[in-house]
């Protein structure tokens, strides 16, 4: 009986020591290693972390210290490869990952062979991607850059091809491609210029009451007298019946007009 109690006691002690939580880091390899602050367990039995795995493989790094490095170079990753790091630790303490941002995708792309066809399809080839991030297509109109399309990047370092539909306006068009990574600093492609032979868009009536009618489909924005955006889209007709009477600024095609809603 005493032996059984001793065995149960040892099992409970062992379970208490190794009862664990875990920190899961997911991202892409960017050529940098992970650093971890590793406190003592509150129980006083060793350090907090007792196991680290990288993509399911046990790390051989020395983790029995107050700080350690997870060396990712030994796994022979290439930039952009997906990485999952699991740091297992005792329940009575929590380690701290110093630089988790090194696994976040970075904008490193180079955009080449930008072109646009008569149907309004913008195409380009991207190289040197090191993680999947959205590509945002911007067009310069109304004296500002306007977002007109978005497509998810493939994130691999090989040559990737992209095509996305964009709205064009009459005359000279300017487009650029943008990505923003965790640093919040945008990365841009070179500008693409394209000349449309479509005639300028017109609208009627000059003092609309219920709707604005464009001569053909166009991208538009409507701002109130105080500069607040009240409507935007791509259309041939715009319902303005619910807008209050007064003056508004109408952006359409490449023009900006002041209209009075009756």
Steps between C-alpha positions, in 0.01 A plus 500: 500500500781736594683418176186579300463833677865584433460419128186713476678783682794484259267500201321807634829679566629418153175614342514822701855571386433437130139619474535737210375778285633598162574799281437449129676724248389481137648689209755486222877470509675834445859395569495592870491293819261517797619612846324395821523628858473192722430560872523245778182307576317629807527154649877548511556189288704606197428745222157573356540357146551127465444439126514686169390359164532653154256368240455191716873432538662521842743790530847408627570850634618532860187620682617455860601863546338834582503592130543288190488516121291283271741450212293468182799477266551131589165416340622624160199718433487738207344843536122480484474144635222451754619455859314379810690517830348348814658598831380275784533632853397417854168627624638716779706730275488666160801552268519811281578498129713808434462536124188321366478757218786329313251233387258753353490540120711785363438694184801429277333458162622630166223560245587463132327490161208716611241533227131568453276381221203669335259307727654661807697199625822598675769230495848481648771254599637508856830357623683493835185460711579382853153447645136526398370857518217672310586699190306826492454667161469878510397740225573874492181695449342812653851613606553203733584129495185288527482127577331325208585130547660246734637151454678263742868441435631146462801574719759279333838613368442358152347705219124542561247638253197711599200642315227720643217706351537877548278794402644738244402860432517712186840630396827422676483242782764441768518180706735365766517189718549516877565265790511581872666263748518504883731805494205700354739645240356459148703355215407617149554379148592733217205686349320364197355757260218412265301717259131425456331612179156504664327842491464695826202408718217750540212506747145632519295675616707803610280539812401145591214421735478120512788360298815578308532342157844455341555464125677166571614298798750685714660500841356780715512664844256744660606731785281735700580869550712418808717248313335183635479208257131408464510255208741329261503216251500409132172553316308665218227626735521619861196530728530823702135523611594453868762775502407831658453801273809709447841517336718194441832424334483230232811313385455290186716388209792746545279799577380673817180704493286684754135396483190635672254235616144629468 
